[in-house]
Amino acid sequence: MYDLSCDRVTKAFGKFVAVDQVSLDIPSGSFFSILGPSGCGKTTLMRMIAGFETPSAGDIRIKGESVLALPPNRRNVKMVFQHLALFPMMNVGENIAYGLQCRGEKKAEIPAKVRRVLERVGLPGVEEKQIGQLSGGQKQRIAIARCMVLEPDVLLLDEPLGALDLKLREHMKIELKQLQHQFETTFLYITHDQSEALVMSDRVAVMNAGRFEQIGTPRELYDDPVSGFVAGFVGDANILAGKVADIRGDEVLVELEGGGGRIAARRSDGSAVGSAVEVFVRPEAMRIGAATTEASLAGTVDSLLFNGANSRILVKARGGQLIEVADPGQSGSLAPGAAVTLTFETRRARAFARRAG
Amino acid sequence: MGRDAGRLSLILLMTPFLLWIGLLIILPQLGIGYVSLREKISYDEFSFGLKNYVDFVSEPVYRNTLFRTAWMSILVTILALIVGFPVAYYIAKIARQKSRAALFLLCLIPLWVSDLVRAYGWIVLLRETGVISSTLVDLGIINQPVEMLYNDATVVMGLVYTVVLFMIVPLTSTLQGMDDALLEAGYNLGGSRFTVFRRIIVPYAMPGIVSGCIITFMLTAGSYLTPVLLGGKNSSWFTEQIYNQFITRYNWEAGATFGVTLLVFTSFVVWLGLKLTGQSLATTVAKD
């Protein structure tokens, strides 16, 4: 059974459709992310699940039961807000006890439950602290503890890492994943940061303009994007614009813009000969070396971008495009201005019809 | 050079404030305090002592007037809070961004008219031959005109009307600072409307509530026009006693004593209120 199902959920504000016929099913105990740029409707979708907005059409089911008729305080989905929304006038213990008190739990049992959940999030004994005395990461964990003490069916997280600095964010990604394992609760995480979604999730839905473009595991999204939007949004990609010159089976031959030559790529949608396409090639799929017949580009080294394990070589192709090549091993032997040939496997280049704009 | 310029601008900025507080607040208070300690022996002959205060305490009429004024001021403060809170909440949280400024301005409009004119407005409405009374007679609801002025209910209503604005302003600004996510978190974690109101909205608004109550209480206890015009001779408002001593009876010593007593007593009530609600000036009025 699914912990959370959305069935063609739609939300329109006047003429503007924020969420358009979105369906999803989240199995029990999984970490599901919705990834999309800001304004794509992901927050609206989450607010509908929490009950703060009413869908214009469609159904939302939690553990198989429709919750559309339930007010927010009667739904067993808890939410970690973007800025956490910890109650500043209560201390940590009171913040966590609030939900238990609302549920009418016995007074005597509340302190023990609060203590146990604080131990589980790794902050034992902080009940008496004021919210202002906590660090960013601690607040994060208290916000999660405040929800988890109520044993929700689904925990919603609305970009909770957005306000943290980079180092802490990297750390919290791993920690969130561990917490999710520990609690074995279904997490629905929304974010615009693809690395958060890829690192933590079992499955990711990529959302754009109110619709899901693709739902899949992080690897599927990365290796097998179904649209140009997904290919461009998930992970880094070099985007080369051109026109389809020829189609051979499941490959297309693309004439690059600006006289950059022809390259072969996997045909990923119904683009016909002559139509405008974009070819997506991951930086790590590029090699510097001898030319193969069709999956190669000639150019000169523009600059070397050192970033440890993420170092890049920036190559200016003949057609004028700047191409990132992830190849830290080879950068030592190159100097800006050197003539190079880039090669890549055809199956790792994907051609999609060019997006509007 | 820079330090001198900084000091000069500090002096220039502080001067009007110091002049105002010194000449109009501190000096007159010292004068009043001095006069209140003066005992009249005969014409132009004085000695110093606490006789005026002893007289005040031993005269039940004065004492009771002070207590009555304090009680009614507390009642007015509570009513103003009950009336003002929903208004402030509506302006700060429910109204759209665009209409907020207009609504706020609407609350300020009564201030453009003097207290006196507003009090006469109430008189026109409420007197025996006034608008409400004669309308009710015309409609046949009552068969003879009624006098609605000169009773405590009218005084309280008029005072609430005069001071409610000073409750709304601090409440609105406090509530505006509240993140809507706090309310949503309150509901999300299972709170009912009442729970969210009691455990989240009220504690959050506490600084505004306390400063609003202090301002309202002080204004009410020190008000003169509204109780006198709407309550007439029955109002027995303490400021009226002060006026009588100074102007009618030309007893400046007693008037000054009453003035000091009112200030000390209302300050004591405010202090007591802060103690009872577990607040302090530092966490409420002076909160940044």
Interface residues (C-beta under 8 A of the other chain):
Chain A: A50 G51 F52 P71 P72 N73 R74 V77 K78 M79 F81 Q82 H83 A85 L86 F87 P88 M89 M90 Y98 G99 C102 R103 R146 C147 L150
Chain B: D179 A181 L182 E184 A185 G186 Y187 N188 L189 G190 G191 S192 T195 R199 I200 P203 Y204 M206
